[in-house]
Each structure stands twice: as C-alpha cells, then as structure tokens.
Amino acid sequence: MRVMLQWKWLKTQHLRLRQAKTEIVSASKVAYHSELENHEELMIRQQQPQDEAEAPLRQNSRHDI
C-alpha cells in the first residue's frame, strides 16, 4: 500500500514537472518571438530616416538619365 502511494506521488510530481517545463518552454518561445519582433521594428524605424534622406538623391539621379 505504501509503495502505491509513493508511486502515485512520484507520478503526480513527474506530471507537474512536465507541465512546468512545457509552460517555461512556451513562455521562452513567446519572449523570443516578441524580442525578435521588437528588433525587426527597430530596424525598420532606423531604416526609414535613411530612406527619406536618400529619396532626393534617387529623384535627382532619375533626372540625370
């Protein structure tokens, strides 16, 4: 009887650990993708002023052709 209770307790602990691991992995993936999106948005924002600064140069080069 005691062995059965220990087995059930171990099984319960194992399931809890698996669930916790799954939650941690999921949270890590969400955090990673969020960080990746933030980085992409930052790169886009940094590129926009450069594009705006180069726009007159591109227009001038078209007139030269």
Gaussian input, Z-matrix of N, CA and C with variables (Angstrom, degrees):
# hf/3-21g

backbone

0 1
 N
 C     1     B1
 C     2     B2     1     A1
 N     3     B3     2     A2     1     D1
 C     4     B4     3     A3     2     D2
 C     5     B5     4     A4     3     D3
 N     6     B6     5     A5     4     D4
 C     7     B7     6     A6     5     D5
 C     8     B8     7     A7     6     D6
 N     9     B9     8     A8     7     D7
 C    10    B10     9     A9     8     D8
 C    11    B11    10    A10     9     D9
 N    12    B12    11    A11    10    D10
 C    13    B13    12    A12    11    D11
 C    14    B14    13    A13    12    D12
 N    15    B15    14    A14    13    D13
 C    16    B16    15    A15    14    D14
 C    17    B17    16    A16    15    D15
 N    18    B18    17    A17    16    D16
 C    19    B19    18    A18    17    D17
 C    20    B20    19    A19    18    D18
 N    21    B21    20    A20    19    D19
 C    22    B22    21    A21    20    D20
 C    23    B23    22    A22    21    D21
 N    24    B24    23    A23    22    D22
 C    25    B25    24    A24    23    D23
 C    26    B26    25    A25    24    D24
 N    27    B27    26    A26    25    D25
 C    28    B28    27    A27    26    D26
 C    29    B29    28    A28    27    D27
 N    30    B30    29    A29    28    D28
 C    31    B31    30    A30    29    D29
 C    32    B32    31    A31    30    D30
 N    33    B33    32    A32    31    D31
 C    34    B34    33    A33    32    D32
 C    35    B35    34    A34    33    D33
 N    36    B36    35    A35    34    D34
 C    37    B37    36    A36    35    D35
 C    38    B38    37    A37    36    D36
 N    39    B39    38    A38    37    D37
 C    40    B40    39    A39    38    D38
 C    41    B41    40    A40    39    D39
 N    42    B42    41    A41    40    D40
 C    43    B43    42    A42    41    D41
 C    44    B44    43    A43    42    D42
 N    45    B45    44    A44    43    D43
 C    46    B46    45    A45    44    D44
 C    47    B47    46    A46    45    D45
 N    48    B48    47    A47    46    D46
 C    49    B49    48    A48    47    D47
 C    50    B50    49    A49    48    D48
 N    51    B51    50    A50    49    D49
 C    52    B52    51    A51    50    D50
 C    53    B53    52    A52    51    D51
 N    54    B54    53    A53    52    D52
 C    55    B55    54    A54    53    D53
 C    56    B56    55    A55    54    D54
 N    57    B57    56    A56    55    D55
 C    58    B58    57    A57    56    D56
 C    59    B59    58    A58    57    D57
 N    60    B60    59    A59    58    D58
 C    61    B61    60    A60    59    D59
 C    62    B62    61    A61    60    D60
 N    63    B63    62    A62    61    D61
 C    64    B64    63    A63    62    D62
 C    65    B65    64    A64    63    D63
 N    66    B66    65    A65    64    D64
 C    67    B67    66    A66    65    D65
 C    68    B68    67    A67    66    D66
 N    69    B69    68    A68    67    D67
 C    70    B70    69    A69    68    D68
 C    71    B71    70    A70    69    D69
 N    72    B72    71    A71    70    D70
 C    73    B73    72    A72    71    D71
 C    74    B74    73    A73    72    D72
 N    75    B75    74    A74    73    D73
 C    76    B76    75    A75    74    D74
 C    77    B77    76    A76    75    D75
 N    78    B78    77    A77    76    D76
 C    79    B79    78    A78    77    D77
 C    80    B80    79    A79    78    D78
 N    81    B81    80    A80    79    D79
 C    82    B82    81    A81    80    D80
 C    83    B83    82    A82    81    D81
 N    84    B84    83    A83    82    D82
 C    85    B85    84    A84    83    D83
 C    86    B86    85    A85    84    D84
 N    87    B87    86    A86    85    D85
 C    88    B88    87    A87    86    D86
 C    89    B89    88    A88    87    D87
 N    90    B90    89    A89    88    D88
 C    91    B91    90    A90    89    D89
 C    92    B92    91    A91    90    D90
 N    93    B93    92    A92    91    D91
 C    94    B94    93    A93    92    D92
 C    95    B95    94    A94    93    D93
 N    96    B96    95    A95    94    D94
 C    97    B97    96    A96    95    D95
 C    98    B98    97    A97    96    D96
 N    99    B99    98    A98    97    D97
 C   100   B100    99    A99    98    D98
 C   101   B101   100   A100    99    D99
 N   102   B102   101   A101   100   D100
 C   103   B103   102   A102   101   D101
 C   104   B104   103   A103   102   D102
 N   105   B105   104   A104   103   D103
 C   106   B106   105   A105   104   D104
 C   107   B107   106   A106   105   D105
 N   108   B108   107   A107   106   D106
 C   109   B109   108   A108   107   D107
 C   110   B110   109   A109   108   D108
 N   111   B111   110   A110   109   D109
 C   112   B112   111   A111   110   D110
 C   113   B113   112   A112   111   D111
 N   114   B114   113   A113   112   D112
 C   115   B115   114   A114   113   D113
 C   116   B116   115   A115   114   D114
 N   117   B117   116   A116   115   D115
 C   118   B118   117   A117   116   D116
 C   119   B119   118   A118   117   D117
 N   120   B120   119   A119   118   D118
 C   121   B121   120   A120   119   D119
 C   122   B122   121   A121   120   D120
 N   123   B123   122   A122   121   D121
 C   124   B124   123   A123   122   D122
 C   125   B125   124   A124   123   D123
 N   126   B126   125   A125   124   D124
 C   127   B127   126   A126   125   D125
 C   128   B128   127   A127   126   D126
 N   129   B129   128   A128   127   D127
 C   130   B130   129   A129   128   D128
 C   131   B131   130   A130   129   D129
 N   132   B132   131   A131   130   D130
 C   133   B133   132   A132   131   D131
 C   134   B134   133   A133   132   D132
 N   135   B135   134   A134   133   D133
 C   136   B136   135   A135   134   D134
 C   137   B137   136   A136   135   D135
 N   138   B138   137   A137   136   D136
 C   139   B139   138   A138   137   D137
 C   140   B140   139   A139   138   D138
 N   141   B141   140   A140   139   D139
 C   142   B142   141   A141   140   D140
 C   143   B143   142   A142   141   D141
 N   144   B144   143   A143   142   D142
 C   145   B145   144   A144   143   D143
 C   146   B146   145   A145   144   D144
 N   147   B147   146   A146   145   D145
 C   148   B148   147   A147   146   D146
 C   149   B149   148   A148   147   D147
 N   150   B150   149   A149   148   D148
 C   151   B151   150   A150   149   D149
 C   152   B152   151   A151   150   D150
 N   153   B153   152   A152   151   D151
 C   154   B154   153   A153   152   D152
 C   155   B155   154   A154   153   D153
 N   156   B156   155   A155   154   D154
 C   157   B157   156   A156   155   D155
 C   158   B158   157   A157   156   D156
 N   159   B159   158   A158   157   D157
 C   160   B160   159   A159   158   D158
 C   161   B161   160   A160   159   D159
 N   162   B162   161   A161   160   D160
 C   163   B163   162   A162   161   D161
 C   164   B164   163   A163   162   D162
 N   165   B165   164   A164   163   D163
 C   166   B166   165   A165   164   D164
 C   167   B167   166   A166   165   D165
 N   168   B168   167   A167   166   D166
 C   169   B169   168   A168   167   D167
 C   170   B170   169   A169   168   D168
 N   171   B171   170   A170   169   D169
 C   172   B172   171   A171   170   D170
 C   173   B173   172   A172   171   D171
 N   174   B174   173   A173   172   D172
 C   175   B175   174   A174   173   D173
 C   176   B176   175   A175   174   D174
 N   177   B177   176   A176   175   D175
 C   178   B178   177   A177   176   D176
 C   179   B179   178   A178   177   D177
 N   180   B180   179   A179   178   D178
 C   181   B181   180   A180   179   D179
 C   182   B182   181   A181   180   D180
 N   183   B183   182   A182   181   D181
 C   184   B184   183   A183   182   D182
 C   185   B185   184   A184   183   D183
 N   186   B186   185   A185   184   D184
 C   187   B187   186   A186   185   D185
 C   188   B188   187   A187   186   D186
 N   189   B189   188   A188   187   D187
 C   190   B190   189   A189   188   D188
 C   191   B191   190   A190   189   D189
 N   192   B192   191   A191   190   D190
 C   193   B193   192   A192   191   D191
 C   194   B194   193   A193   192   D192

   B1=1.4542
   B2=1.5328
   B3=1.3193
   B4=1.4565
   B5=1.5363
   B6=1.3181
   B7=1.4618
   B8=1.5277
   B9=1.3218
   B10=1.4682
   B11=1.5259
   B12=1.3229
   B13=1.4629
   B14=1.5304
   B15=1.3283
   B16=1.4636
   B17=1.5297
   B18=1.3258
   B19=1.4634
   B20=1.5296
   B21=1.3259
   B22=1.4675
   B23=1.5287
   B24=1.3281
   B25=1.4597
   B26=1.5339
   B27=1.3387
   B28=1.4628
   B29=1.5298
   B30=1.3122
   B31=1.4564
   B32=1.5316
   B33=1.3281
   B34=1.4643
   B35=1.5270
   B36=1.3286
   B37=1.4698
   B38=1.5295
   B39=1.3166
   B40=1.4652
   B41=1.5288
   B42=1.3222
   B43=1.4658
   B44=1.5260
   B45=1.3305
   B46=1.4701
   B47=1.5271
   B48=1.3203
   B49=1.4638
   B50=1.5252
   B51=1.3229
   B52=1.4695
   B53=1.5189
   B54=1.3403
   B55=1.4607
   B56=1.5307
   B57=1.3240
   B58=1.4668
   B59=1.5275
   B60=1.3142
   B61=1.4688
   B62=1.5261
   B63=1.3276
   B64=1.4619
   B65=1.5260
   B66=1.3301
   B67=1.4618
   B68=1.5240
   B69=1.3259
   B70=1.4632
   B71=1.5204
   B72=1.3197
   B73=1.4655
   B74=1.5267
   B75=1.3161
   B76=1.4679
   B77=1.5239
   B78=1.3207
   B79=1.4660
   B80=1.5221
   B81=1.3138
   B82=1.4682
   B83=1.5207
   B84=1.3265
   B85=1.4674
   B86=1.5210
   B87=1.3293
   B88=1.4612
   B89=1.5261
   B90=1.3248
   B91=1.4668
   B92=1.5255
   B93=1.3172
   B94=1.4704
   B95=1.5253
   B96=1.3287
   B97=1.4623
   B98=1.5289
   B99=1.3260
   B100=1.4550
   B101=1.5267
   B102=1.3238
   B103=1.4646
   B104=1.5297
   B105=1.3137
   B106=1.4647
   B107=1.5294
   B108=1.3295
   B109=1.4654
   B110=1.5246
   B111=1.3456
   B112=1.4643
   B113=1.5260
   B114=1.3147
   B115=1.4661
   B116=1.5314
   B117=1.3261
   B118=1.4653
   B119=1.5255
   B120=1.3425
   B121=1.4602
   B122=1.5234
   B123=1.3246
   B124=1.4591
   B125=1.5238
   B126=1.3185
   B127=1.4660
   B128=1.5309
   B129=1.3229
   B130=1.4697
   B131=1.5237
   B132=1.3513
   B133=1.4665
   B134=1.5257
   B135=1.3119
   B136=1.4642
   B137=1.5236
   B138=1.3112
   B139=1.4667
   B140=1.5304
   B141=1.3334
   B142=1.4659
   B143=1.5313
   B144=1.3388
   B145=1.4763
   B146=1.5361
   B147=1.3018
   B148=1.4657
   B149=1.5287
   B150=1.3320
   B151=1.4687
   B152=1.5320
   B153=1.3393
   B154=1.4621
   B155=1.5248
   B156=1.3161
   B157=1.4673
   B158=1.5257
   B159=1.3095
   B160=1.4621
   B161=1.5287
   B162=1.3211
   B163=1.4633
   B164=1.5288
   B165=1.3463
   B166=1.4796
   B167=1.5262
   B168=1.3054
   B169=1.4634
   B170=1.5202
   B171=1.3123
   B172=1.4679
   B173=1.5216
   B174=1.3384
   B175=1.4642
   B176=1.5263
   B177=1.3234
   B178=1.4691
   B179=1.5201
   B180=1.2925
   B181=1.4604
   B182=1.5277
   B183=1.3136
   B184=1.4639
   B185=1.5295
   B186=1.3319
   B187=1.4631
   B188=1.5247
   B189=1.3085
   B190=1.4671
   B191=1.5217
   B192=1.3060
   B193=1.4711
   B194=1.5036
   A1=110.84
   A2=115.32
   A3=119.83
   A4=110.94
   A5=116.02
   A6=120.68
   A7=110.16
   A8=117.55
   A9=121.40
   A10=110.82
   A11=117.08
   A12=120.41
   A13=110.83
   A14=115.76
   A15=119.51
   A16=110.21
   A17=115.99
   A18=120.47
   A19=110.74
   A20=116.41
   A21=120.54
   A22=110.55
   A23=115.77
   A24=119.93
   A25=110.20
   A26=116.36
   A27=120.60
   A28=111.35
   A29=116.09
   A30=120.40
   A31=110.46
   A32=115.98
   A33=120.83
   A34=110.67
   A35=116.16
   A36=120.10
   A37=110.83
   A38=115.36
   A39=120.31
   A40=110.57
   A41=116.64
   A42=120.27
   A43=111.24
   A44=116.52
   A45=119.94
   A46=111.01
   A47=116.07
   A48=119.77
   A49=111.39
   A50=116.49
   A51=119.85
   A52=110.89
   A53=116.19
   A54=120.57
   A55=110.25
   A56=116.48
   A57=120.18
   A58=110.48
   A59=116.73
   A60=120.67
   A61=110.18
   A62=116.64
   A63=121.25
   A64=110.45
   A65=116.73
   A66=120.51
   A67=111.34
   A68=116.81
   A69=120.46
   A70=110.40
   A71=116.78
   A72=120.33
   A73=110.00
   A74=117.04
   A75=120.43
   A76=110.83
   A77=116.61
   A78=120.32
   A79=110.83
   A80=116.62
   A81=120.45
   A82=110.83
   A83=116.57
   A84=120.36
   A85=110.58
   A86=116.58
   A87=120.63
   A88=109.75
   A89=116.39
   A90=120.23
   A91=110.82
   A92=117.29
   A93=121.30
   A94=110.68
   A95=116.86
   A96=120.12
   A97=110.97
   A98=116.74
   A99=120.52
   A100=110.31
   A101=116.27
   A102=120.82
   A103=110.66
   A104=116.51
   A105=121.27
   A106=110.85
   A107=116.99
   A108=120.95
   A109=110.78
   A110=116.58
   A111=119.88
   A112=110.74
   A113=116.31
   A114=120.73
   A115=110.61
   A116=116.78
   A117=120.45
   A118=110.97
   A119=116.69
   A120=120.32
   A121=110.67
   A122=116.63
   A123=120.72
   A124=110.73
   A125=116.77
   A126=120.65
   A127=110.47
   A128=117.35
   A129=121.21
   A130=110.00
   A131=116.76
   A132=120.30
   A133=111.44
   A134=117.13
   A135=119.85
   A136=110.83
   A137=117.65
   A138=121.87
   A139=111.44
   A140=117.73
   A141=120.90
   A142=113.20
   A143=119.83
   A144=117.99
   A145=111.91
   A146=116.47
   A147=120.19
   A148=109.78
   A149=117.04
   A150=120.77
   A151=110.67
   A152=116.09
   A153=119.90
   A154=110.77
   A155=116.70
   A156=120.35
   A157=110.97
   A158=117.45
   A159=121.08
   A160=112.86
   A161=118.16
   A162=121.41
   A163=112.29
   A164=120.26
   A165=118.83
   A166=112.19
   A167=117.05
   A168=119.80
   A169=110.71
   A170=116.47
   A171=120.12
   A172=110.63
   A173=116.89
   A174=119.72
   A175=110.38
   A176=116.75
   A177=120.42
   A178=110.78
   A179=117.56
   A180=119.64
   A181=110.60
   A182=118.65
   A183=121.15
   A184=110.53
   A185=116.77
   A186=120.30
   A187=111.36
   A188=116.20
   A189=120.40
   A190=112.16
   A191=117.45
   A192=120.56
   A193=111.58
   D1=-44.47
   D2=-179.12
   D3=-63.63
   D4=-38.64
   D5=178.82
   D6=-63.52
   D7=-39.47
   D8=178.35
   D9=-62.80
   D10=-42.04
   D11=179.16
   D12=-65.19
   D13=-41.12
   D14=177.98
   D15=-63.81
   D16=-41.38
   D17=179.56
   D18=-62.05
   D19=-45.22
   D20=179.43
   D21=-62.99
   D22=-41.11
   D23=179.52
   D24=-63.22
   D25=-45.48
   D26=178.98
   D27=-62.40
   D28=-41.97
   D29=179.28
   D30=-62.82
   D31=-42.54
   D32=178.11
   D33=-62.12
   D34=-45.09
   D35=179.20
   D36=-62.34
   D37=-41.22
   D38=179.15
   D39=-61.32
   D40=-44.90
   D41=179.24
   D42=-64.20
   D43=-38.99
   D44=177.98
   D45=-64.30
   D46=-41.87
   D47=178.74
   D48=-64.62
   D49=-41.36
   D50=177.79
   D51=-62.15
   D52=-42.38
   D53=179.41
   D54=-64.30
   D55=-43.53
   D56=178.96
   D57=-62.68
   D58=-42.04
   D59=178.74
   D60=-61.63
   D61=-44.27
   D62=179.09
   D63=-60.05
   D64=-43.46
   D65=179.80
   D66=-65.06
   D67=-39.95
   D68=179.55
   D69=-65.88
   D70=-44.17
   D71=179.59
   D72=-63.33
   D73=-42.80
   D74=179.15
   D75=-62.88
   D76=-44.93
   D77=179.21
   D78=-63.51
   D79=-37.91
   D80=178.69
   D81=-64.87
   D82=-41.56
   D83=178.97
   D84=-64.16
   D85=-43.05
   D86=179.17
   D87=-62.52
   D88=-44.92
   D89=179.80
   D90=-63.12
   D91=-41.48
   D92=179.72
   D93=-62.72
   D94=-47.11
   D95=-178.50
   D96=-66.96
   D97=-35.96
   D98=177.09
   D99=-64.56
   D100=-43.95
   D101=178.28
   D102=-63.50
   D103=-39.41
   D104=178.51
   D105=-63.66
   D106=-43.63
   D107=177.99
   D108=-63.37
   D109=-42.08
   D110=178.59
   D111=-61.34
   D112=-40.96
   D113=179.32
   D114=-65.01
   D115=-42.37
   D116=179.11
   D117=-63.51
   D118=-42.12
   D119=178.61
   D120=-63.47
   D121=-40.52
   D122=178.30
   D123=-62.64
   D124=-43.10
   D125=179.58
   D126=-63.68
   D127=-39.37
   D128=178.48
   D129=-64.89
   D130=-44.80
   D131=179.52
   D132=-63.42
   D133=-36.60
   D134=178.87
   D135=-71.07
   D136=-30.66
   D137=-177.88
   D138=-76.09
   D139=-31.74
   D140=-175.82
   D141=-59.47
   D142=-48.38
   D143=178.67
   D144=-61.58
   D145=-35.45
   D146=178.45
   D147=-65.22
   D148=-42.52
   D149=178.24
   D150=-62.96
   D151=-41.49
   D152=-179.93
   D153=-65.75
   D154=-37.51
   D155=179.66
   D156=-69.14
   D157=-32.83
   D158=-178.25
   D159=-85.31
   D160=-14.18
   D161=-176.85
   D162=-57.32
   D163=-47.50
   D164=178.85
   D165=-61.44
   D166=-34.58
   D167=178.83
   D168=-64.36
   D169=-40.50
   D170=178.74
   D171=-66.20
   D172=-39.66
   D173=179.43
   D174=-65.52
   D175=-41.46
   D176=179.08
   D177=-63.39
   D178=-39.12
   D179=-178.27
   D180=-67.99
   D181=-28.38
   D182=176.97
   D183=-69.23
   D184=-37.44
   D185=-179.90
   D186=-69.30
   D187=-28.23
   D188=-179.05
   D189=-71.70
   D190=-22.72
   D191=-174.22
   D192=-75.70

